[in-house]
């Protein structure tokens, strides 16, 4: 995950590819996460910069990279029931593969 990385999405993607990540690695940018205005862009590292540019997203956004992107439901933010659930603290782990 890259927090506040939207303006540098292309640089982040190129750096990850240069460090050995496959260009086809799934990548996602989430703008305004958890808010009614949330927007999600799902791409690959190779196409992330162009996909973000087409959507004309504005910061802040979070970039998520890796197989976990394949589990994303880009329409989840429009579900009414999501806004009625209480927020629960969560722990996140980072693994290197």
Wavefront OBJ file of the C-alpha trace (Angstrom):
o trace
v 0.000 0.000 0.000
v 1.117 3.498 -0.778
v -0.662 6.228 1.133
v -1.087 9.610 -0.535
v 0.623 8.270 -3.666
v -1.775 9.398 -6.385
v 0.341 12.178 -7.854
v 3.286 9.771 -8.053
v 1.358 6.694 -9.228
v 3.422 6.402 -12.401
v 6.709 6.755 -10.540
v 5.601 4.217 -7.923
v 4.565 1.716 -10.607
v 7.785 2.160 -12.600
v 9.877 1.818 -9.440
v 8.135 -1.412 -8.476
v 8.580 -2.809 -11.988
v 12.232 -1.735 -11.926
v 12.660 -3.528 -8.604
v 11.401 -6.781 -10.090
v 7.613 -6.728 -9.849
v 5.874 -7.981 -12.991
v 4.252 -5.272 -15.116
v 1.057 -7.381 -15.030
v 0.847 -7.169 -11.213
v -2.641 -5.973 -10.235
v -2.803 -2.422 -8.898
v -5.620 -0.258 -7.593
v -6.034 3.389 -6.667
v -8.762 4.252 -4.158
v -9.778 7.900 -3.909
v -11.728 9.102 -0.851
v -11.900 5.612 0.657
v -14.958 4.891 2.831
v -16.682 8.105 1.754
v -19.763 8.341 -0.480
v -17.531 9.976 -3.112
v -15.146 7.000 -3.191
v -13.794 6.101 -6.629
v -11.769 2.998 -7.478
v -9.440 2.399 -10.414
v -8.264 -1.164 -11.001
v -5.382 -1.690 -13.412
v -1.938 -3.268 -13.553
v 1.379 -1.676 -12.674
v 1.937 -1.138 -16.394
v -1.392 0.670 -16.873
v -1.934 2.354 -13.502
v -0.649 5.795 -14.476
v -2.851 5.963 -17.591
v -5.885 4.566 -15.785
v -5.587 7.171 -13.030
v -5.194 9.931 -15.629
v -8.331 8.815 -17.496
v -10.374 8.876 -14.276
v -9.007 12.335 -13.416
v -8.861 11.488 -9.719
v -7.768 13.970 -7.119
v -5.700 13.322 -4.017
v -5.868 11.866 -1.421
v -5.776 8.309 -2.627
v -4.327 4.994 -1.579
v -2.545 2.714 -4.027
v -2.802 -1.020 -3.408
v -0.515 -3.431 -5.273
v -0.572 -7.201 -5.524
v -2.883 -10.175 -5.748
v -5.150 -8.734 -3.059
v -6.460 -6.321 -5.714
v -8.155 -9.296 -7.385
v -10.395 -9.573 -4.311
v -11.622 -5.981 -4.577
v -15.229 -5.162 -5.309
v -15.016 -1.737 -6.984
v -18.770 -1.213 -6.554
v -18.839 -1.919 -2.797
v -18.943 1.762 -1.900
v -22.401 2.223 -3.435
v -24.052 -0.341 -1.182
v -26.266 1.338 1.378
v -25.655 -1.324 4.041
v -21.967 -0.447 4.088
v -22.822 2.908 5.677
v -24.973 1.391 8.422
v -22.278 -0.883 9.830
v -20.126 0.359 12.717
v -16.470 0.863 11.903
v -14.275 -1.748 13.538
v -10.541 -1.323 14.115
v -8.443 -3.720 12.083
v -4.869 -4.868 12.075
v -2.959 -4.960 8.804
v 0.099 -7.019 8.042
v 2.645 -6.515 5.306
v 4.324 -9.455 3.627
v 6.949 -9.520 0.940
v 6.652 -12.146 -1.771
l 1 2 3 4 5 6 7 8 9 10 11 12 13 14 15 16 17 18 19 20 21 22 23 24 25 26 27 28 29 30 31 32 33 34 35 36 37 38 39 40 41 42 43 44 45 46 47 48 49 50 51 52 53 54 55 56 57 58 59 60 61 62 63 64 65 66 67 68 69 70 71 72 73 74 75 76 77 78 79 80 81 82 83 84 85 86 87 88 89 90 91 92 93 94 95 96 97
